[in-house]
């Protein structure tokens, strides 16, 4: 008996050790080099982080320094499920031989993206000379789908590492990151939305060749040189959209999430400064704008500011707007949210708008009910000083309108 006990004890220790080794092998916490495949074959690499275990596991995308973390998650028997409720999406993957393979389910937004990931490994850095491309660039695009002739390209660089964002009239791409290799900078981005691969190739004449995914290249010129040469400039978001008759009150009348119709003529808005934001929970730049609108509402509500989000959602979400509810919860939205219809119905539902094509677009309405300013798009944190400037200008507009004498317009 005296000899049996130690043997059993040793056997138990060995069993615990084996179990511990198996559990360790099953741990997937840490950084991963992940990718999704979009548009029929374009691979978009990105950094991904997993933390926790079991039913408390979470996964995070990155948008520069910002994390987009899953709402819920589970990892059981090698199966990983991560839900991002505010996007209405899921990562569904199987862990095997140190890799994750599966799909990124996009819910009502379309077919899933193939997803795979392997443990993070630092990218090798060569010893070839690295060109300096940091700064602000003007990307000549001819005519975009929104009629723009140029975009902003904002580049930051530290040696072979670079990050960038393209700023269009409707907002930016988010922060793309990557390195210099084989004569070009290869950058990419995926934060649960707006997947993009960007190749920036320096030219001998000081320009950059800009290739998005596998599209035809654009030429980028340093911003100051573009101005000096008289090249087309990026569209001014404060002049891009207007209204047909600025003397008319801005009208809306749509249901909220409970089905109650809310109109501009309601007592709640009489004599108030009102921001009307054209939005949608599917829209990445609307995710960028929502926290700022929330800040404005908390700061100025007591002084007479109201905010109304007109959230255009696809048909499946109109029937059951679970993603919009999660969007509102994620950003702590306390202002009014209405559902006018599908994105394709924007012009029909907001007929007063002229050149209204950007999600988001923000209308600033004075106490008399009339539109006093319009701003197309919203530059996120990836846009740096443009983000700061947009917030400062919007805040100044709100303060100016609030300072005007309160009066209820009989025409509202």
N, C-alpha and C positions, 0 to 999 in steps of 0.2 A: 504493500500500500504506500509505503514511504517512497518507493521508486516510481510508482505510477503517477502520483500527483505532479512531480516536476515534468514528466513527459507530457501530461495533459496541458500543463501550463505553457510549455514550449510550443506545443501544437497550436494552442490558442493564440499565442503571439504570432506565429507564422500565418495563421488564418487571417488575423487582424491586419498583418502587414500586407498580405495579398489583396485584401479588400481595400485597404488604403491606397495601394498602387492602382487598383482598378478605378477607384473614385478619382484619383489624381489624373489618370489618363482620360477620364470623362469630363474633366473640368475644361470649360471653354472660355473662362474669363480672360480678359486681356485685349490687346489690340490685334486687329485683323486687317489684312490687305484683301479687300472685297471688290467685286465688280458686278454690274448688271449689263445685260445685252439689250440694246434698244434699236428701234427702226430696222429690224431685220438683219442685224449682224454687227452693229457698232458696240464695241466693248467699252464701258465707262468704268475705269478703276477709281476706287475711293477708299479712304480710311474708315474703319468701323470699330466700335468698341463694345465689348460685352462685359457685364458685371453681374455678380450674384450667382445663384444656382436654383435649381428646382423651379418652384412656382414664384420665386421672388427674383428671377433673372430679368435683366433689362438690356436692351441694345441701344446704341446711340450712333446716329449719323453726325457728321460735322459740317457746319457752315462757317468756315474760318475758325474763330475761337468759340463760336456758339455751338452748343450741343442740341440735337433734336432727339430726345429720349423716348423710347416706347412707353405707352400707357400701361400695358400689362405684358407678361411674358411667361413662358414655361419651357423647361428643358427636362424631358423625361424619356428614358429608353432611347437616347440618341436623337430624339425629335425636338427641334427648336421651333417655337412659335413666338413671334414678337408682334404685338398689335400697336399701330400708331393711329389712334382713334381720330385725331384732328385732321388726318389725311384720308381716313377710311381705308387704310392699307395694312398689309401684314408681310413679315418675312417668315417663310415656311421652309425649313431646311433640315437636312439629315447630317449628323456628324459621324464621319467615318474616316479612318486612317488619317486623322489630323486635319481633315478638310470639312467644310460645310458646302453642301450642294442642295439647291432647291429653287425657289422662285420668290419674287417680290410681287405679291398679289395687290393689284391697284383698285380693287373693289369695283365701283361703278364707273371708273375712269378708263377702263379698257382692258386689253389682254395683259396678263402678268409678264414681268421681265424675268428671264432666267437670272439666277443669283448664285454666286459661288464666293468662297473666301478661304484663305489660308493664313497661317500665323504671320503676323507682321515681321518683316525683315527690312532693315535700312537699305535703301537703294545705293548701289556703288557709285562713287563719284570719280570720274575720270580726271586726268591731269591736263586736258586740253584747255586753252584760253577760253574764258567765259565772257561773252559780250554783255554789256550793261544795257538793260532795257527798262529799268525802273522809270516811272513817271506817267504823265498823262498823254494819251495818244488819241488822234482823230481817225476813226475807221471809216473809210469811204465805201458806202454800200449801194450807191446808185439810187435805187428806190426800194425801200422795204415794203412789207405788206401794209404798213401803216402810213406809207408815204414819206418816211424819213430818208434823208440823203447821207447822214453820217451818225455814228454812235461814238460814245466815249469808251475808251479802254484804259482802265486804271491798273497799273502794274507796280507791285512791290517786289523787291529782290534782295536776297542775302546769299551771295556767292552763286552756287549752282541751283539753289532753291528759289522758287518764285511763286507768287500768288497774284491773281488778277481777277477783275470783274469787268464785264461788258455792261455798260449802262445805256439802255434804250429809253424811249419815251415812256414806256409802261413800267419801267423798273429795271433792276439788274439781274444778273445771272446767278447771284450768290458768289461766294469766294471759291475760285478754282485754284488748286495747288498742284505743284509738280516740280520737275527738275529739268536741267539742260542736259541733253545727250544727243549725239549724232547730228550736231549742228542746229538743233532747234529745242525750244522749250515745249515740253508736252505737259499740259495741265488738264485737270479734270475735276468734276464736281458732281456729287449726288447727296442730297440731304433728305431723301424721301420724295423729292420732286425735282423738276427741271434738270434732268441728267444732261451733261454736256462734256465733250472732250474738245480741247482747244490746242492747236499747234501754232506756235509763234516762231517764225523763222526770220532772223535778222538778215537784211539785205546789205549789199556792199554800198548802197546809196543812202543808208541810214533809215530806210523804211522797214516795216515789218510785214511779212505775209501772214495773214490771219485765216486759219482754216477751222471752221466749226464742224465737229463730227467729220463727215466726208463731203461737205459742201464745197463749192467752188471758192477759191481764195479771195479775200478782200485785201486791200492795201491800207496799212495804217501809217500815218505820218505824225510826228511829234506835234502836239496841239498848237504850240506857238508858231511852228513853221507852217502849219495848215492855215492859220489865220493870216500870216504874212503873205502866203501865196494866194489868198482869196478863195480857198477851197470851201465847198459846202460845209456848213456847221451843223452840229446836232440840233434837233428840234428843241425849242424852248417849251418845257412842260407847262409853264404858266400861260402860254399863248396858243397851245395846241388845240384845245377844246373850248368852245364857247356855247352860248345859247342863242336861239333864233331872235328873241326879242327880250333884251335885258330889262325892259320896263314892265314885263309881265311877272307875276309871282311864280316861283318854281313849285310845280304841283306834283304830288304823289298820293296814291291811295292804294295800299296793298295789304295783304294779311300778314300778321305776325305768326309765330310758330304755334300759337293756340288757335289760329283761324280768325282772330279778331281783326277787322279792317282798321288800319291806322292811316289818317290823312293829314296833309299839311294844314288843313283848316281846323284841326282839333285844338282845343283850348291849350293843351300842353305846349304847343309851339307858338302860340300867339304872343307877339312882342319879343320873341327870343331870337338869339343868333343860332342858326342851325347849320350844321355840317351834314351834307348828304354824301355818303360814300358809295360809289358803285363797286360792288365787291362780289366775292364768291369763295366758299370754303375750299374749292379746288385750286384757287389762284395763289401761287407762291408769294407774289408780291403783296397780296392782301394779307398773308400771314406776317409779312414784314411790317405792314402798316397798322394792323390791329392793336399791338401794344402801345403804339404812340397815340392812337385815337383814345384808348383807355386812359392814358395819362392826361390828355387834354380834358376829358370828361370829368375826371376826378378833381382836377385843378379849377375848372371854370364853371362847373355845373351850378354852383351856388350863386354865380354872378349872371346867370341867364343863358348858358350854352346848352343846347341839345344836339345830339348826334343821332343820325338815322343811317343805318347800313341797309342798302338795297342789295340783298344777297341773291345773285342769279345762280341757280343750281341745275344740274342736268336732271332729266325726267325722273330717273330712278330715285334721286334724292328728294325731289319734290313730293313724291309719294310718302317717303319716310325719311326726314332730314336728320338722320343719326349723325352724319359727319358734321353738319352745321352745329348741332347741339354740342358735340365734342369740341369743335372749334371755339365756340363761345365759352365753354368751360375752361379750355386750355388757356385762354387769354383773359379770363375773368371779365368778360364783356357785360357791362351793366346798362349800356345805352340801347336804344331801340333797334331791333333787327327785323326787317320785313323781307318777304320772299315774293318778288314780282313775277318770276318765271324762269325760263331757261336762258343761258348766255346768248343764244342766237336771236332771242327776242328783245335784246337790249334797245335797239333803235325804236322798236314799236312801243315798248313800255315807257321809254323816256324820250318822247318825241321832241322835247324842247332842246335837246343837245345837238350841237353841230360838231362834226368830226369826233364823235364820241365812240372810241374804239378801244380804249385802254382799260384793263382791269389791274389796279383800281383807278378810278377817277374821282376827285373830290370837289364838290361844289360848296362854296362858302356863301351862305345866305344871310343877309342883314335882317335887322329887326322888322323891316317892312316887308319881308318875304321874298325879296328880289335877289337874284344872284349877283354877288359883288366880285367874286374871283373864282377861277377854276384851275385845278392842278391835275394834270394827267400823270398817272403812274405814281410810284413811290420808291425812291432809292433806299435800299436796305443798308445795314451796317457795312456790307462789303464795299459800298460806294464811298466810304470814308467821309471826306469833307462835303460831298454832295448830300449825303444822308443828314449831316449836321445842319447844312444850309437849308434843306427842305423843311426840317423840323422848326428851325428858327423862323423861316418865312411864314409857315402856317400858324405858328404861335403868335407872331406879330399881327397877322391878318385877323385872328380871333380877338386879340386884345383891342385892335382898332375898331372892330365892329361892335364889341361889347361896350366900348366907350361912347358910342353914339347914343343919343337919347332914345329911350324905349318908347315905342309907339306901335299901337296895333293898327295894321293897315286893313281898311275895310274891304280891300280887294282880295285878301287872302282866302 
